[in-house]
Structure formats: structure tokens, C-alpha cells
Amino acid sequence: MTMKKIEIKISGKPISAKAGETIINALWAAGKGDLVKT
């Protein structure tokens, strides 16, 4: 099974994430962890 890369656009900034990776993890990886409310 190959992992596809998907792109999420937030505030006009594209964030790359592997398919299967959660949006939360993608946000953290992009340094936008402060936007994630826990």
C-alpha cells in the first residue's frame, strides 16, 4: 500500500500531509499547533 501525499490549504498556505495522517498531525508538523484546541 503506497502512501499518497495530500495537500491541505489553510489560510492560503498549503500544508502537505501523507494520506492517513490526521489533519491535527499535519497542523502540528506545519507549526500551527496553536490553532489546534484540545
N, C-alpha and C positions, 0 to 999 in steps of 0.2 A: 504494500500500500504506500503510494507516494504522497508526501505532504505538499499540498498546493499552498502557494502564498496568496493571501488576500490583502486588499488594501482598504483601510477604513479611513474615511475623511472626517476629521473633527476640527471645527473652527478653520476650515480651509487647509489644514495641514494633513497630508497623507501619512497614515501610520501603517507600516507593513506588519502583518502577523501571519503566522502559519495557520492553515486551516486546522481547526481542532483546538487552537489556543483560544482562551476566552478573551473577550473584549477587555476585561479587567486586567489580565496579564499584559495585553497589548498596551494598555494605558500606562501601566507601571513601567514597562520597557521603554516607552516613549518619554518617560519623565513627567507624566501627567498624573501621578498618583494622588496629587492633592484634589483632583476632580472626582476621585472615587470616594464616595461616602460609605463608611462601614457602620 
